[in-house]
């Protein structure tokens, strides 16, 4: 007989959602806390909305908080998306170390880590040429 662990988010005595991991349940609970705070903010504002609309707006902002926060900081959504695209493309294009470059190249080529890329072979031959030139100057 299997044992299944479930995490249930309960608000005001009502079961809101069931999750398989504690992390997911905590994230959802935090989102509901944010929505409650936003609802209170809208309730105390001069904006005339019915309770259902206030709840919908507060839940929307809480669910999309990662997109809303930069807007509240004054960053346009388009500029933020462009920045994310640049970071994502540069992260895939530039490995941080030679070992990372070898792994990335071997994954793309489907070869082992010990194979050399064309740029590594060129840099190795340049290093060898410099070493040969230095040894000739020294003698």
C-alpha positions in Angstrom: 0.0 0.0 0.0 1.7 3.3 -1.1 2.0 6.3 1.1 1.3 9.6 -0.6 2.4 12.8 1.0 0.3 15.8 0.0 0.6 19.5 1.1 -2.8 21.3 1.3 -3.1 25.0 1.4 -6.0 26.0 3.7 -7.3 29.5 4.0 -10.1 30.5 6.4 -11.0 26.9 6.8 -11.3 26.2 3.1 -8.9 23.9 1.2 -7.5 26.1 -1.7 -5.1 23.7 -3.4 -3.2 20.5 -3.0 0.5 20.1 -3.9 3.0 17.3 -4.1 5.9 19.3 -2.6 6.2 21.7 0.3 8.0 24.2 -1.9 5.1 24.5 -4.3 2.6 24.8 -1.4 4.7 27.5 0.3 4.9 29.4 -3.0 1.2 29.3 -3.5 0.5 30.3 0.1 2.9 33.3 -0.3 1.0 34.2 -3.5 -2.3 34.2 -1.6 -0.7 36.4 1.1 0.3 38.9 -1.5 -3.2 38.8 -3.0 -4.7 39.5 0.4 -2.4 42.5 0.9 -3.3 43.8 -2.6 -7.0 43.3 -1.9 -6.7 45.3 1.3 -4.8 48.0 -0.6 -7.5 48.2 -3.2 -10.2 48.2 -0.5 -8.6 51.3 1.1 -8.2 53.1 -2.2 -10.5 55.6 -3.8 -11.2 53.3 -6.7 -14.8 52.1 -6.9 -14.8 48.4 -7.8 -17.0 45.6 -6.6 -15.4 42.9 -4.3 -15.2 40.3 -7.1 -13.1 42.7 -9.3 -10.8 43.7 -6.5 -10.2 40.0 -5.8 -9.5 39.2 -9.5 -7.1 42.1 -9.8 -5.3 41.3 -6.6 -4.9 37.6 -7.6 -3.7 38.6 -11.1 -1.1 40.9 -9.7 0.0 38.3 -7.2 0.3 35.6 -9.8 2.2 37.8 -12.2 4.4 39.5 -9.6 7.6 38.7 -11.4 6.3 40.7 -14.4 4.7 43.5 -12.3 7.6 44.3 -10.0 9.9 45.7 -12.8 6.9 47.8 -14.0 6.5 49.3 -10.5 10.2 50.0 -10.4 9.8 52.1 -13.6 11.2 49.6 -16.1 9.1 49.2 -19.2 8.0 45.6 -19.8 9.5 45.6 -23.3 13.0 46.6 -22.0 12.8 43.9 -19.3 12.0 41.3 -21.9 14.8 42.4 -24.2 17.2 42.3 -21.2 16.1 38.7 -20.4 16.6 37.6 -24.0 20.1 39.1 -24.1 21.0 37.4 -20.9 19.6 34.0 -22.1 21.5 34.2 -25.4 24.8 35.3 -23.9 24.5 32.5 -21.3 24.2 29.9 -24.0 26.8 31.5 -26.2 29.6 32.1 -23.7 30.6 29.3 -21.3 32.4 30.6 -18.2 35.5 28.4 -18.4 37.5 26.3 -20.8 36.2 23.2 -19.2 32.6 24.5 -19.7 33.5 25.3 -23.3 34.8 21.8 -23.8 31.6 20.3 -22.3 29.4 22.5 -24.3 31.2 21.8 -27.5 31.2 18.1 -26.9 27.5 18.1 -26.1 26.8 20.0 -29.4 29.1 17.7 -31.4 28.1 14.5 -29.5 31.7 13.7 -28.7 33.7 13.1 -25.5 35.1 15.9 -23.4 38.6 15.1 -24.6 38.0 16.2 -28.2 39.2 19.6 -29.2 37.2 22.3 -30.9 38.7 24.2 -33.8 39.3 27.3 -31.7 41.1 25.3 -29.1 43.4 23.8 -31.7 44.2 27.2 -33.1 44.9 28.6 -29.6 47.1 25.6 -28.8 49.1 26.0 -32.0 49.5 29.8 -31.4 50.8 29.0 -27.9 53.2 26.4 -29.3 54.4 28.9 -31.9 55.0 31.5 -29.2 56.9 29.0 -27.0 59.1 28.1 -30.0 59.8 31.7 -30.7 60.8 32.3 -27.1 63.1 29.4 -27.0 64.8 30.6 -30.2 65.3 34.1 -28.7 66.7 32.6 -25.5 69.3 30.6 -27.4 
